[in-house]
Every structure is written in structure tokens, then in C-alpha cells.
């Protein structure tokens, strides 16, 4: 007997979880599919001026969550087209999961990262609605604008959020004391992940400019 199709529930990511997702088979088994699908997605979006297509690309993970693309993209190298797209979609999902808290982090971090604040380009004041709108606008730029600029803007966003997380001293859903660590270790770990993601996005933007982001 054939099995009935199984429908996965959407995977919901908090700001702390988006970089920790362990999904997908070994990269060697999915590399070709990951690169082909990512390339097709970007080409389709950049070749069309239809706002409906742009909207559908931005909202690609809203119904099914990130699980579908994670199976192909999450294990791709950071400086690759699927790796970069994975980070863009995961960051947008993190913003939509908790826009109030992300807005608070951004408001706290922008004062100590003026350059990143400008690059990230969020409206004032940076509340929940403004943060969500900004995330959608950045992702749309990957398909109907300059792909490298979209990567740089989300990189800047990561840096501002990381600084804001430290300044608010809000450990949120993460433990105040990480296992085997010290008070605040959870905040430090998240900050390091966000900074690493920012660096990866900036490296991907540079590779795109040089025509090396495959």
C-alpha cells in the first residue's frame, strides 16, 4: 500500500533558533538540488516585474515554514547562493516570529551602530510593524533589486540586533546561564552567532559582486 502524503507543520523559529537549525541530509547528497533551486528562484524573481510573483517569493515560507527549504539549503556553504538565501529567509522568519522583541533589540542597538543602522534602513520608530516591513523589503530586494545590497542590509541588521541584545541584557528564551557557562553566556553565544551570520552575508555579497556566488 502506498503511504498517504505527509504534511509537515510549519517550523517556527525564534531569533535565538534560526542559526541553530539542524536540518537536511548530508550536503554532498543535496548540493546540486540546492544550487539549482536557489538559482531558479533568484532568476525567476529578477526576470519578472510582476508584483504578485515578488510577493509569493517573499512569502515562500509563510505557509510551510522553513522546513522545506532547510532540507536543501541549510547545510549549503554560507558563501553560496543557497546558503545566502537560507540566511535571508531564516532572518525574515525570526523577525516575523517575534517582531516586538526584535524591534526592541534594534532600537537598543542602533545607537551604538550608526553605520549599520543606516544600511539596515528601518523606518522610525523601529517598532514591530516597521521591523517586519523592513525584513520584507530587504528580502524583496534580493529578487527585484540589488542582491548584494539585500545581503549587506541583513548583515547590518544582524549587527544592530546583536548589539541591542547585549544592551538590553534580555536573555529572553535562552537560559541566563548556559550549560557549563556563566551568567550571560547565552547572550554572548547568540551575539557571536549573529555576528558570524553578518560576516557570512557580507562575504556572500562580495562574492556576488565579483560573480562568484554560485
Secondary structure, 3 states (H helix, E strand, C coil): CCCCCCCCCCCCCCCCCCCCCCCCCCHHHHHHHHHHHHHHHHHHHHHCCCHHHHHHHHCCCCCCCCHHHHHHHCCCCCCCHHHHHHHHHHHHHHHHHCHHHHHHHHHHHHHHCHHHHHHHCCCCCCCHHHHHHHHHHHHHHHHHCCHHHHHHHHHHHHHHHHHHHHHHCCCCCCCCECCCCCECHHHHHHHHHHHHHHHHHHHHHHHHHCCCCC
